[in-house]
Structure formats: structure tokens, C-alpha cells
Amino acid sequence: MAARTKSGKDRPSYRCTECGWQTAKWLGRCPECQAWGTVEEYGAPAVRTTAPGRVTSSALPIGEVDTRQATARSTGVAELDRVLGGGLVPGAVVLLAGEPGVGKSTLLLDVAAKAAGPEHRTLYVTGEESASQVRLRADRIHALHDELYLAAETDLSAVLGHLDAVKPSLLILDSVQTIASPEIDGAPGGMAQVREVAGALIRASKERGMATLLVGHVTKDGAIAGPRLLEHLVDVVLSFEGDRHARLRLVRGVKNRYGATDEVGCFELHDEGITGVSDPSGLFLTRRDEPVPGTCLTVTLEGKRPLVVEVQALTVDSQIPSPRRTTSGLETSRVSMMLAVLEQRGRISALGKRDIYTATVGGVKLAEPAADLAVALALASAASDVPLPKNLVAIGEVGLAGEVRRVTGVQRRLSEAHRLGFTHALVPVDPGKVPPGMKVTEVADMGDALRVLPRGRGAQPPRESEERR
């Protein structure tokens, strides 16, 4: 008969009779007091079981659950409401993370003032600045309200005390890494401290029906600082993105229990604060009377929102053996792939020995493959020093074989380009319904796409698809 193996809960424990040191296995000598032969078995730990207890609320059929408590309330900032799915739900906990200086505190202070009202108090707790510093920023961005309360605290118990005194409908904590609990060892911002502070505030939010906005720090890699458990505990995780030297800021939903995560809010940061931008395409365009070589327009999708973006390229003779390849706002690997496709499939050999610079206008970052065709045409235009036709947009993914592949949302992209006055578009084959009055050229590969450049190669222009209604 096979011997019965003891489980982890049935294993005996050992204890030193001299100093009381404990261990899970027998040793001849106690490592604590260095005594020999004093470690003895004293029994197995008791097995703990949880007895059934009282329930807080009875289980109901899902169709009878009241949904009025989960009705969202507007924050007063339309672009933030778009990302949140309509506004803040009572009891919801939102984590907003972003790099230093991107504008997190400015945005949330504006939200704190606009969300405050006679029946909805807002408590803004800062752990990084003094109350006077926050007041100066509030004066600058005109974020003052009688129902907006301000406190500077770094102790968790003091923050909970302010909740009892003010009884707010909205709590904004800037930031969760600066608050510490006196009951937990470790400095503020540590794993244990962040876990305890977040857990206490989440419990308080659920019990009081109070919406909470937590500001989070990020690491040098862009990930949210602290334990990964923090992102699982909160209801909504928002990422605040943007170049510190550009005006555009994007709030992107990473997790949302109350809505979709494919919405993006656009903001413009300026001297008087931060404002939402309902039509941000103008930030990424440069209006010119005459087209310039090396520029091409495309339409990218940020969530569900189409944005018209300008791609620029510049090629110059290299003065060093290894030519430079510099990108800004574009992925270096995608640009390198377009250079290889142009050289092999497009028969453009002048790019290999020249310095090449590619960038986007307005600080926007293009990561989706739908911008490949625009990047390739901008590089070809820069190499030949011939501008592309005016009011032209290019949409499509380019493969290594030189084919132009279809991308998602072509009709939405064309509608946005047509709304902004663009009359001609290069798209993959079979784009679907085309806006009336817009001329669409279907291209199957890079050979068809390069024919839009008025080069003296004797090539025929590509076929133009009929306008579909």
C-alpha cells in the first residue's frame, strides 16, 4: 500500500527549546542561539476553516438589480466624459497615470472645479505640493468654486478624517504614491504602502458612493509605478500621454468597467490651463498655398476618432559613410521597412546613400500600419524632389512584397478627409462607400501608388474608381 503523503497543512513544525526559534524542518543545531540538540517537534499548525457568515445583501435575479446607482454624472469636461463612457459613476475609482509634467494635476484641478456644485462637494487632496501652490494654479486656470475643498496631506488616516469632515461626492488624490499609512512599514510609494492606501480608499469610495480620481506615477519604461494589483483593484485606468514640448495631450482608456476602451480624449495644454479639443485634426496639418516635396497626408484612428495627420520626409546627401536615419513620431522599424520596399519594389535606389529624416506634424505618434502608404509616398516625393498633388490623402498598409493592403475604418477615414476639404485619396482596392464628390484612386501595389508622382518615366496614371454613393 502506497504511503500517504502529508500535505503542507499537516507537516509538523520545529522549535528551539532554548530561544523559541521556529522552522519547518528539523536541524541539529539552532541557527539563532547556536545550541546543539535543542530543536524539537512541537506539532502541526491547526487547519483553519471559514464558517458561513451573515450576508450583506440578498442575492437577486440579475434583471431585478437596480441600475440607478450606477448612473454616470458628468465631470464638466466633455473630452474626459468621452473616455469615461459618459462621466463618473458614484463609487467608481479611476487611476490616471502619466509622465511628470504632462499636465495631470492641471487637468484634475479643472475637473475638480467643474464637477463641484451645491449638492456635490469636491475634495482635492495634494501630497506633492502645498495648499498655496495649488491655489496659485487654480487662480491661473480659473478653477475656483465654493464647493471645492483643498487639503495638503501625506497621511492616510488624515485623508480619511477629511472624508468624514467634508463628505465629498468626488475625491481627487494627487498622488497615491505620496500617501502613507502609519500601520504599514516602508516609505511612501513602496509596494506595501501603495497597496494599503489604494485598498483603504477603494473601500471608502464603495461605502460612501463617492467617486475617486487617483493620480499615479509611471516608471521610466512608461508602466504604472507600484504593484500590478493596483490596476486590477481600480475600476478605470486612464493613460495621459503627450510630448512635453507639444501642445497636444491624449487621455486614453486602458481599462474601463463602465464603458469601452476604444475612446480617446484630446486636450490642448497652454499657459491658461488645459482645454478639450473636439476637432483636433487642425493641430496636425500645415496649410500651404502650394504643395511641398516630401509631405503627404494620411488619416489615423485614435480609438474611434479619425485624425488627419501630415507626414514629412527630407533626404539630403550624406557626409558620413553610414547615412543617418532619424524619425520623430514614427516607428523607426516601419520607416526602415518602407525604405526597403521603395528600393526593391519601387526601383528607387537613391535612398540608400542619403541621410533621411521623417517626422509628423504637431507631435502626434503614428503607430498603426495604415500610415505606411503615406510614409512611403513622402519618402518617394522627397527623393525625387517632386511634390504630391494638392489635397491628396493616402491610406493603406504596405507589405514587404509591395502590395497595398486594406485597413479598418476606411469609410470613416475618408469621411473625415472629405469633411476637411480633401478631394483626392489613395486607398487599397475595394474601399467601400465613398463620400460624394471625393475622387478615390484604388492602388493594388506600390507601382500604382508611385504613379501619382509626375515623374518622367512614361508610366500611365492609376485607374480611378467611380464615385460610390
C-alpha positions in Angstrom: 0.0 0.0 0.0 1.4 3.3 -1.0 2.5 5.6 1.8 0.3 8.6 2.4 1.9 11.9 1.6 1.4 14.7 4.1 0.0 17.9 2.8 1.6 21.3 3.6 -1.0 21.9 6.3 -0.2 18.5 8.0 3.5 18.9 8.2 4.9 19.4 11.7 6.8 22.4 12.9 10.0 22.5 14.9 11.0 24.9 17.7 14.1 25.5 19.7 13.5 24.9 23.4 16.2 27.4 24.3 15.3 30.5 22.3 12.0 29.7 20.7 13.2 29.9 17.1 10.9 28.1 14.7 11.5 26.2 11.5 9.6 23.9 9.1 12.3 21.1 9.2 14.5 19.6 11.9 18.0 20.8 12.4 20.7 19.5 14.7 21.8 23.0 15.6 19.7 26.1 16.2 20.9 28.9 13.8 19.6 31.5 16.3 21.3 30.6 19.6 23.8 28.1 18.2 22.7 25.4 20.7 23.0 21.7 19.7 20.1 19.2 20.0 17.5 21.8 21.1 15.3 21.8 18.0 12.2 19.6 18.7 8.9 18.9 17.0 6.0 20.6 18.7 3.0 19.7 16.5 1.4 20.7 13.2 -0.4 24.0 12.6 -4.1 24.0 13.0 -6.2 23.8 9.9 -8.3 26.9 9.5 -11.8 26.8 8.1 -14.2 29.6 7.3 -17.7 29.2 8.6 -20.7 30.6 6.7 -21.5 34.1 7.9 -24.2 36.8 7.5 -24.6 38.2 4.0 -24.6 41.9 3.5 -27.4 41.8 0.9 -29.5 39.1 -0.5 -28.8 37.7 -4.0 -31.3 38.9 -6.6 -32.1 37.8 -10.2 -29.9 40.0 -12.4 -33.0 41.5 -14.1 -34.2 42.9 -10.7 -30.9 44.7 -9.8 -31.3 48.5 -9.5 -29.1 50.2 -12.1 -29.8 53.8 -10.9 -26.9 53.7 -8.5 -24.5 53.2 -11.5 -25.7 56.2 -13.4 -22.8 58.3 -14.5 -22.5 62.0 -13.7 -20.7 64.4 -16.0 -17.3 65.8 -14.9 -17.9 69.1 -16.7 -15.1 68.2 -19.2 -16.6 66.7 -22.4 -13.4 65.1 -23.6 -12.9 63.3 -20.3 -16.5 62.2 -20.3 -16.0 60.7 -23.7 -13.2 58.4 -22.4 -15.0 57.5 -19.2 -18.1 56.5 -21.1 -20.4 59.4 -20.0 -18.9 60.6 -16.7 -18.1 59.4 -13.2 -20.2 56.6 -11.6 -20.7 57.0 -7.9 -18.3 54.7 -6.1 -16.0 54.3 -9.1 -12.3 54.6 -8.6 -10.3 56.0 -11.5 -6.5 55.8 -11.8 -4.9 58.5 -14.1 -1.2 57.8 -14.9 1.2 59.8 -16.9 4.8 61.2 -17.1 5.9 64.1 -14.9 4.9 67.5 -16.3 2.4 66.2 -18.8 -0.5 68.0 -17.1 -2.2 65.5 -14.8 -2.6 67.9 -11.9 -3.8 70.7 -14.2 -6.5 68.6 -15.8 -7.8 67.2 -12.5 -7.9 70.6 -10.8 -10.0 71.8 -13.7 -12.2 68.7 -13.3 -12.5 69.4 -9.5 -13.8 72.9 -10.1 -16.3 72.0 -12.9 -17.7 68.9 -11.1 -18.3 70.8 -7.8 -21.9 72.0 -7.2 -24.4 72.8 -4.4 -25.1 69.1 -3.9 -21.8 67.7 -5.0 -18.7 68.7 -2.9 -15.3 68.0 -4.3 -12.2 67.3 -2.1 -8.8 67.8 -3.7 -6.0 66.3 -1.6 -2.4 67.0 -2.6 0.6 65.2 -1.3 3.1 66.6 -3.7 2.5 70.4 -3.3 1.4 72.8 -0.6 -2.1 74.2 -0.5 -0.9 77.6 -1.5 0.8 76.2 -4.6 -2.4 74.5 -5.7 -4.3 77.8 -5.1 -2.0 79.7 -7.4 -2.5 77.2 -10.1 -6.3 77.4 -9.6 -6.2 81.1 -10.0 -4.2 80.8 -13.2 -6.6 78.3 -14.8 -9.8 79.8 -13.2 -10.6 76.7 -11.2 -12.2 78.2 -8.2 -15.6 77.1 -6.6 -17.2 77.5 -3.2 -17.8 73.7 -3.0 -14.2 72.8 -3.9 -12.2 71.9 -0.8 -8.4 71.7 -0.7 -6.2 69.8 1.7 -2.4 69.0 1.8 -1.9 65.7 3.5 0.5 62.7 3.3 -1.0 60.6 6.0 -3.8 58.1 5.1 -5.6 58.5 8.4 -5.7 62.3 7.9 -7.2 61.8 4.4 -9.9 59.5 5.8 -10.6 62.2 8.5 -11.1 64.8 5.8 -13.6 62.5 4.2 -15.6 62.3 7.4 -15.5 66.1 7.8 -16.2 67.3 4.2 -18.4 64.3 3.0 -17.5 64.9 -0.7 -19.1 63.4 -3.8 -15.7 63.4 -5.6 -12.3 62.8 -4.1 -9.1 63.7 -6.1 -5.8 62.4 -4.6 -2.6 63.7 -6.1 -0.9 61.3 -5.9 -1.4 57.8 -4.5 2.4 57.3 -4.3 2.8 60.2 -1.8 0.3 58.9 0.8 1.5 56.5 3.6 -0.3 54.5 6.2 1.2 54.6 9.7 0.3 51.0 10.2 2.5 49.7 7.4 6.2 49.7 7.4 8.1 51.3 4.5 8.4 54.6 2.7 5.6 56.2 0.7 5.4 54.8 -2.8 6.5 51.3 -1.8 4.6 48.2 -2.8 3.0 47.6 0.6 2.2 51.3 1.1 0.5 51.8 -2.3 -1.5 48.6 -1.9 -2.7 49.6 1.6 -3.5 53.2 0.6 -5.4 52.2 -2.6 -7.3 49.5 -0.7 -8.4 51.8 2.0 -9.6 54.5 -0.5 -11.4 51.9 -2.6 -13.3 50.7 0.5 -14.2 54.2 1.5 -15.4 55.0 -2.1 -17.6 52.0 -2.3 -19.1 52.5 1.2 -19.8 56.2 0.7 -20.8 56.1 -3.0 -18.0 58.6 -3.7 -16.2 58.8 -7.0 -12.4 58.9 -6.6 -9.7 60.0 -9.0 -6.2 58.8 -8.2 -3.1 60.2 -9.8 -0.4 57.6 -10.4 3.3 57.8 -11.3 4.9 55.9 -14.1 8.3 54.3 -14.4 10.9 55.2 -17.0 9.5 52.5 -19.2 6.1 54.1 -19.2 4.4 51.5 -17.0 2.3 52.5 -13.9 4.5 52.5 -10.8 3.6 50.2 -7.9 2.1 46.8 -7.7 0.2 45.4 -10.7 -2.6 44.7 -8.2 -3.4 48.4 -8.2 -4.6 48.3 -11.8 -6.8 45.3 -11.0 -8.4 46.9 -8.0 -9.5 50.2 -9.6 -12.5 50.4 -11.9 -10.9 52.6 -14.6 -7.3 53.1 -15.7 -6.5 56.1 -17.9 -3.2 56.9 -19.6 -2.3 60.5 -20.0 0.1 60.8 -23.0 1.8 63.7 -24.8 5.1 65.2 -25.7 6.2 67.8 -23.1 7.3 70.1 -26.0 4.0 69.9 -27.9 0.5 71.2 -27.1 -1.4 68.0 -27.7 -2.4 65.7 -24.8 -4.3 62.4 -25.2 -6.2 60.6 -22.5 -6.5 57.0 -23.5 -8.6 54.4 -21.7 -6.7 51.3 -20.8 -9.3 49.7 -18.6 -13.0 50.7 -18.1 -15.6 48.7 -16.2 -18.3 51.2 -17.2 -17.6 51.7 -20.9 -15.4 50.9 -23.9 -11.7 51.4 -24.0 -11.5 52.5 -27.7 -12.2 56.2 -27.0 -9.5 58.9 -26.8 -9.9 62.4 -25.4 -7.8 65.2 -26.9 -6.7 68.2 -24.9 -4.6 71.2 -25.6 -2.2 72.5 -22.9 -1.5 76.2 -22.9 -0.5 79.0 -20.5 -4.0 79.4 -19.1 -4.6 75.7 -18.4 -5.8 72.8 -20.4 -8.9 72.7 -22.7 -10.6 69.9 -24.6 -10.2 69.8 -28.4 -13.3 68.4 -30.1 -11.8 68.7 -33.6 -8.0 68.1 -33.2 -7.2 67.5 -36.9 -6.1 71.1 -37.4 -3.3 70.6 -34.9 -1.5 68.1 -37.2 -1.8 70.0 -40.5 0.1 72.7 -42.2 -1.9 74.7 -44.6 0.1 75.8 -47.7 -0.8 77.5 -50.9 1.4 75.2 -52.9 2.4 71.6 -52.1 6.0 70.9 -50.9 8.1 67.9 -51.8 8.3 65.3 -49.1 4.9 65.8 -47.5 1.9 63.5 -47.5 -1.3 63.4 -45.6 -3.0 60.3 -44.0 -5.9 59.6 -41.7 -5.2 57.7 -38.5 -7.7 56.3 -36.0 -7.2 57.1 -32.3 -9.8 54.9 -30.8 -12.9 55.6 -32.8 -11.8 59.2 -33.7 -10.2 59.8 -37.1 -7.4 62.3 -37.3 -5.8 63.8 -40.4 -2.1 63.8 -39.9 0.8 65.2 -42.1 3.9 63.1 -42.6 7.1 64.9 -43.6 10.3 63.5 -45.1 13.6 65.0 -46.0 16.5 63.4 -47.8 20.0 65.0 -48.2 23.4 63.8 -49.4 25.2 62.1 -46.6 28.6 63.3 -45.4 29.5 60.1 -43.5 29.9 56.5 -44.5 26.8 55.4 -42.6 23.8 57.6 -43.6 21.6 58.9 -40.8 18.0 57.6 -40.2 16.1 59.9 -37.9 12.4 59.6 -37.0 10.1 61.7 -34.8 6.6 60.5 -34.2 7.0 57.4 -36.4 8.3 53.9 -35.6 11.9 53.5 -36.9 11.2 49.9 -37.9 8.2 50.8 -40.1 10.2 53.6 -41.8 13.1 51.2 -42.5 10.6 48.7 -44.0 9.2 51.4 -46.3 12.7 52.4 -47.4 13.5 48.7 -48.3 10.2 48.4 -50.2 10.8 51.6 -52.1 14.3 50.4 -53.1 13.4 46.9 -54.1 9.8 47.2 -55.3 9.7 50.8 -56.3 13.1 50.9 -58.0 14.2 54.0 -56.1 17.9 53.4 -55.4 18.8 57.0 -54.4 17.6 56.5 -50.8 20.3 54.1 -49.6 23.2 56.6 -49.6 21.4 59.6 -48.3 20.5 60.9 -44.9 16.8 60.5 -44.3 14.7 62.4 -41.8 11.0 61.6 -41.2 8.5 63.3 -38.8 4.9 64.0 -38.0 3.4 67.5 -37.5 2.1 68.5 -34.1 3.8 65.8 -32.0 1.3 63.1 -32.8 2.6 59.5 -32.8 1.7 57.2 -35.7 2.0 53.5 -34.8 -0.7 51.9 -36.9 0.2 50.3 -40.3 -2.4 52.4 -42.1 0.1 55.2 -42.3 2.6 53.1 -44.3 1.4 54.3 -47.7 1.7 58.0 -46.7 5.2 57.4 -45.3 6.3 55.7 -48.5 4.9 58.4 -50.7 6.5 61.1 -48.6 9.9 59.4 -48.9 9.5 59.0 -52.7 8.5 62.6 -53.1 11.5 63.8 -51.1 13.8 61.6 -53.1 12.6 62.9 -56.4 12.1 66.4 -55.1 8.6 66.5 -56.7 5.5 67.3 -54.6 2.5 65.2 -54.5 -0.8 66.6 -55.8 -2.6 69.0 -53.6 -5.4 67.9 -51.3 -4.3 64.3 -51.5 -4.5 61.8 -48.6 -3.0 58.3 -48.6 -4.4 55.4 -46.6 -3.1 51.8 -46.6 -0.7 49.2 -45.2 2.2 48.3 -47.3 3.6 44.8 -47.3 7.1 43.6 -48.0 6.0 42.4 -51.4 5.0 45.9 -52.3 1.2 45.2 -52.1 -1.1 47.8 -50.5 -3.4 46.0 -48.0 -6.8 47.0 -46.7 -7.1 48.6 -43.2 -10.0 49.0 -40.8 -12.3 52.0 -40.9 -11.6 53.2 -44.4 -15.0 54.8 -44.8 -14.6 56.7 -41.5 -11.2 57.9 -42.6 -12.5 59.1 -46.0 -15.4 60.9 -44.4 -13.1 62.8 -42.1 -10.8 63.8 -45.0 -13.8 64.9 -47.1 -15.1 67.0 -44.2 -11.8 68.9 -44.0 -11.9 69.6 -47.7 -9.6 67.0 -49.2 -10.8 65.9 -52.7 -8.5 63.0 -53.7 -7.5 59.9 -51.8 -5.2 56.9 -52.5 -6.8 53.8 -50.9 -6.5 50.0 -51.2 -8.7 48.1 -53.6 -12.4 47.9 -52.7 -12.6 50.8 -50.2 -16.4 50.6 -49.8 -18.8 53.5 -49.9 -17.0 56.8 -50.9 -18.2 60.2 -49.9 -20.0 62.1 -52.7 -17.7 64.5 -54.6 -14.5 62.8 -53.5 -12.2 61.2 -56.1 -10.7 57.9 -54.9 -7.9 56.1 -56.6 -7.5 52.4 -55.8 -4.0 51.2 -55.8 -3.0 47.5 -55.6 0.7 47.9 -55.1 3.5 50.5 -54.8 3.8 50.7 -58.5 0.3 52.0 -58.8 0.8 54.4 -55.9 4.1 55.9 -57.2 2.4 56.9 -60.5 0.8 59.8 -58.7 4.2 61.4 -58.7 4.7 63.4 -62.0 8.0 61.7 -62.9 9.1 61.4 -66.4 9.1 57.6 -66.5 6.3 57.3 -69.1 4.1 55.5 -66.6 0.4 55.7 -67.0 -1.7 57.2 -64.2 -3.5 54.7 -62.0 -7.1 53.8 -62.5 -9.6 55.9 -60.7 -12.6 54.3 -59.1 -16.0 55.6 -59.7 -17.7 57.7 -57.0 -19.9 55.5 -55.0 -22.9 56.8 -53.3 
